[in-house]
Amino acid sequence: MSRARRPTLSLILSLAAAGMAAAAHSLGNFFAVLRVLGALYLVWQGVSLWRAGPRVAADDATSHEGHLWRNYGAGLLLMFGHVQAMLFYAALMPGFVDLATLAWADVGLLALMLVMVIGGVNTGYALLATRARHFLANERARRAIQRTAGALMFVAAALVATPV
């Protein structure tokens, strides 16, 4: 973010915080009741997460590793349908590359570079997702995640219930 936009952003955030503080002050007791109800809801969510037994998904229903080309084609179609990514690259390219002087070989090289970068990042995501899937298949890991999430709900409830 440029330095010229920082004062504007901090001014907008300051005004938003002041507006929220004024709204909370003007609501008085209603805001206090709403805060307590929100804290109770977070405690209920924390207790539910803490007491829930881990649910491990069946491997047969989610196993698709044997269909590499079908999955690759589906991912490729998904990326072609990602309009925001296409607009991002269309807006970004003229800042780095003089499009008027590109030869066909340069276009091919750019396309190869983008495929390698985007493909590499998405391959990394896929590998991490595979590792996470194997980790989450473990019942002890699921229970630890649920208990951690429940504890974080308790912390959030305490922060919400604490008057500022």
C-alpha positions in Angstrom: 0.0 0.0 0.0 1.4 3.4 -0.9 2.2 5.9 1.8 -0.4 8.4 0.4 -3.2 5.9 1.1 -2.2 5.2 4.7 -3.5 8.4 6.2 -6.7 8.0 4.4 -7.1 4.4 5.5 -6.2 5.3 9.1 -8.7 8.2 9.0 -11.5 5.9 7.7 -10.7 3.2 10.3 -10.6 5.9 13.1 -14.0 7.2 12.0 -15.4 3.7 11.9 -14.2 3.0 15.4 -15.5 6.3 16.7 -18.9 5.6 15.1 -19.1 2.1 16.6 -18.1 3.4 20.0 -20.8 6.1 19.7 -23.4 3.5 18.7 -22.4 1.3 21.6 -22.6 4.2 24.0 -26.0 5.4 22.8 -27.5 1.9 23.0 -26.5 1.7 26.7 -28.1 -1.3 28.5 -29.2 -2.9 25.2 -25.6 -3.2 24.1 -24.6 -4.7 27.4 -27.3 -7.3 27.1 -26.3 -8.0 23.5 -22.7 -8.4 24.6 -23.7 -10.9 27.4 -25.9 -12.9 25.0 -23.0 -13.0 22.4 -20.6 -14.2 25.1 -23.1 -16.9 26.2 -23.5 -18.1 22.6 -19.7 -18.3 22.3 -19.5 -20.4 25.5 -22.3 -22.7 24.2 -20.3 -23.1 20.9 -17.1 -23.8 23.0 -18.8 -26.4 25.1 -20.3 -28.1 22.0 -16.9 -28.3 20.4 -15.2 -29.5 23.5 -17.8 -32.3 24.1 -18.3 -33.4 20.5 -16.7 -36.6 19.5 -14.4 -36.5 16.5 -16.0 -37.5 13.2 -13.6 -39.1 10.8 -14.8 -39.1 7.2 -14.8 -42.4 5.3 -11.8 -42.8 3.0 -13.8 -44.5 0.2 -16.2 -41.5 -0.3 -13.4 -39.0 -0.7 -10.7 -41.0 -2.5 -10.1 -39.7 -6.0 -6.3 -40.0 -6.3 -6.7 -42.6 -9.1 -8.2 -40.1 -11.5 -5.3 -37.8 -12.1 -6.3 -36.5 -15.6 -9.9 -36.1 -14.7 -9.0 -34.1 -11.6 -6.4 -32.1 -13.6 -9.0 -31.3 -16.2 -11.5 -30.2 -13.6 -8.9 -28.0 -12.0 -8.0 -26.5 -15.3 -11.7 -25.7 -16.1 -12.0 -24.2 -12.7 -9.0 -21.9 -13.3 -10.4 -20.9 -16.7 -13.6 -19.9 -14.9 -11.8 -17.8 -12.3 -12.5 -14.4 -13.8 -10.8 -12.4 -11.0 -7.5 -14.2 -11.6 -7.7 -13.4 -15.3 -8.5 -9.8 -14.7 -5.7 -9.6 -12.2 -3.1 -10.8 -14.7 -4.6 -8.7 -17.4 -4.2 -5.6 -15.2 -0.7 -6.7 -13.9 1.0 -7.6 -17.2 1.2 -4.1 -18.8 3.1 -2.9 -15.8 5.9 -5.4 -16.3 5.8 -6.2 -20.0 5.6 -3.9 -23.0 2.8 -5.8 -24.8 3.4 -3.9 -28.0 6.8 -5.3 -28.6 6.1 -8.9 -27.8 6.9 -11.6 -30.3 5.1 -15.0 -30.4 8.1 -16.6 -28.7 7.8 -14.0 -25.9 4.1 -14.7 -25.5 4.9 -18.4 -25.3 7.6 -17.8 -22.7 5.3 -15.7 -20.6 2.6 -18.3 -20.8 5.0 -21.0 -19.7 6.2 -18.9 -16.9 2.7 -18.2 -15.6 1.8 -21.9 -15.9 4.9 -22.8 -13.9 4.3 -20.2 -11.2 0.5 -20.8 -10.9 0.9 -24.5 -11.3 3.7 -24.6 -8.7 1.6 -22.7 -6.2 -1.5 -24.9 -6.8 0.7 -28.0 -6.6 2.0 -26.9 -3.3 -1.6 -26.3 -2.1 -2.6 -29.8 -3.3 0.3 -31.4 -1.4 -0.5 -29.5 1.8 -4.2 -30.5 1.4 -3.1 -34.2 1.1 -1.0 -33.9 4.2 -3.8 -32.2 6.0 -6.2 -34.9 5.0 -4.0 -37.6 6.3 -3.5 -35.6 9.5 -7.2 -35.0 10.0 -8.0 -38.7 9.5 -6.5 -39.3 12.9 -9.1 -39.3 15.6 -6.6 -37.9 18.2 -5.8 -35.0 15.9 -9.4 -34.2 15.3 -10.1 -34.2 19.0 -7.2 -31.9 19.7 -8.4 -29.5 17.0 -11.9 -29.5 18.4 -10.7 -28.9 21.9 -8.4 -26.1 20.7 -11.3 -24.5 18.9 -13.5 -24.9 22.0 -10.9 -23.2 24.1 -10.6 -20.4 21.7 -14.4 -19.9 21.8 -14.0 -19.6 25.6 -11.3 -17.0 25.2 -13.5 -15.1 22.7 -16.4 -15.2 25.1 -14.3 -13.8 27.9 -13.1 -11.0 25.6 -16.7 -10.2 24.4 -18.1 -10.2 28.0 -15.4 -7.9 29.3 -16.5 -4.3 29.2 -14.1 -1.9 27.6 
